[in-house]
Amino acid sequence: MLAEHAHAFRQMDALGRVSQSLMNWPLPRQYEAIGEYYQALCVQRLGHGDAERATGLLKRLVENAQPKYGVRAMISLGANSRNQGTITPLCLCTVKRVASPLATILRTPNSNITIQRMFAVIASEDGNHRGALDLLINLFPLAY
């Protein structure tokens, strides 16, 4: 909960401390993976950090973390790809994977908003600006 709060309020130093605690305390492996996820977000620094290192950490989490954090890692991989300035095949593959039926079950309200925004960005990059706007307008009820 502390990590979620720190990330939501963009308190990256606090997020780093919480993620280190989760990775280093003698807790079950699932908490270590959660700490690794938030550590990857710290490395990514909201799109202004070490994208290459963050990508490596996130890819490992997609394969090894519990499903909820695997989906979150996939979303972060897509965002990381986008922050590098292009919609890459990795980003497109990520969007398709998080839209799958299994991933839908595991998503949180926050990840649903992020995914919808990713779809809007991709639609806009493809020249479908009206479609992108419609996707963003559909997010208004979730924002309140």
C-alpha positions in Angstrom: 0.0 0.0 0.0 2.9 2.4 0.8 4.4 1.7 -2.7 1.1 2.4 -4.4 0.7 5.6 -2.5 4.2 6.8 -3.2 3.9 6.0 -6.9 0.5 7.7 -7.2 1.8 10.9 -5.7 5.1 10.6 -7.8 7.2 10.4 -4.6 10.0 8.5 -6.3 12.4 8.6 -3.4 9.8 7.1 -1.0 9.0 4.5 -3.7 12.6 3.6 -3.9 12.9 3.1 -0.1 9.7 1.0 0.0 10.8 -1.1 -3.0 14.2 -1.8 -1.4 12.5 -2.8 1.9 10.2 -5.3 0.0 13.2 -6.8 -1.8 15.5 -7.0 1.2 13.3 -8.0 4.1 12.9 -11.7 4.9 9.4 -11.9 3.3 7.9 -14.5 1.0 9.1 -14.3 -2.7 5.9 -12.6 -3.9 6.8 -9.5 -1.9 10.3 -9.5 -3.3 8.7 -9.5 -6.8 6.5 -6.6 -5.9 9.5 -4.7 -4.6 11.3 -5.5 -7.9 8.3 -4.1 -9.9 8.4 -0.8 -8.0 12.2 -0.7 -8.2 11.8 -0.9 -12.0 9.4 2.0 -11.9 12.0 4.0 -9.9 14.6 3.2 -12.5 12.2 4.3 -15.2 11.6 7.6 -13.3 8.3 8.4 -15.1 9.9 8.1 -18.5 13.0 10.2 -17.6 15.3 7.5 -16.2 17.2 4.5 -17.5 14.7 3.0 -19.9 17.0 0.2 -21.0 17.6 -1.1 -17.5 13.9 -0.7 -16.6 13.0 -2.7 -19.7 15.3 -5.5 -18.6 13.8 -5.6 -15.1 10.2 -5.4 -16.3 10.7 -8.2 -18.9 12.0 -10.5 -16.1 8.9 -9.6 -14.0 6.5 -10.4 -16.9 7.9 -13.9 -17.0 8.4 -14.6 -13.2 6.1 -12.4 -11.1 2.6 -13.2 -9.9 0.0 -12.5 -12.6 -1.2 -9.2 -11.2 2.3 -7.7 -11.3 3.1 -9.4 -14.5 0.3 -7.5 -16.1 1.5 -4.3 -14.5 5.0 -5.0 -15.8 3.6 -5.5 -19.3 1.8 -2.1 -19.1 5.0 -0.4 -17.9 6.9 -2.0 -20.8 4.4 -0.5 -23.2 4.7 2.9 -21.6 8.4 2.6 -21.5 8.5 1.9 -25.2 6.2 4.9 -25.9 8.3 7.2 -23.7 11.3 6.4 -25.9 9.5 8.2 -28.7 7.9 5.5 -30.9 5.3 2.9 -30.8 7.5 -0.2 -31.2 6.5 -3.8 -31.8 7.1 -4.4 -28.1 4.5 -1.7 -27.3 2.0 -3.2 -29.7 2.6 -6.7 -28.4 2.1 -5.4 -24.9 -1.2 -3.8 -25.6 -2.5 -7.0 -27.3 -1.3 -9.1 -24.3 -2.9 -6.9 -21.7 -6.1 -6.9 -23.6 -6.3 -10.7 -23.5 -9.2 -12.3 -21.5 -6.9 -13.6 -18.8 -5.2 -10.2 -18.4 -8.6 -8.5 -18.2 -9.4 -10.5 -15.1 -6.2 -9.4 -13.4 -6.3 -5.7 -14.2 -7.0 -3.0 -11.6 -9.0 0.2 -12.3 -5.8 2.1 -12.6 -4.3 -0.3 -15.1 -7.6 -0.1 -17.1 -7.2 3.6 -17.4 -3.5 3.3 -18.4 -4.4 0.7 -21.1 -7.2 2.9 -22.4 -4.7 5.8 -22.7 -2.3 3.5 -24.5 -4.9 2.6 -27.0 -5.7 6.3 -27.5 -2.0 7.1 -28.2 -1.7 4.2 -30.7 -4.9 5.3 -32.4 -3.7 8.8 -32.7 -0.3 7.7 -34.0 -2.2 5.7 -36.7 -4.0 8.9 -37.7 -7.3 8.0 -36.1 -7.6 11.2 -34.0 -11.3 11.0 -33.6 -11.1 7.4 -32.3 -8.3 8.5 -29.9 -10.5 11.3 -28.7 -13.4 9.0 -28.2 -11.3 6.6 -26.1 -10.1 9.5 -23.9 -13.7 10.9 -23.5 -14.7 7.4 -22.3 -12.2 7.8 -19.4 -14.0 10.9 -17.9 -16.4 8.8 -15.8 -13.5 6.9 -14.3 -11.7 10.0 -13.4 -14.3 11.1 -10.9 
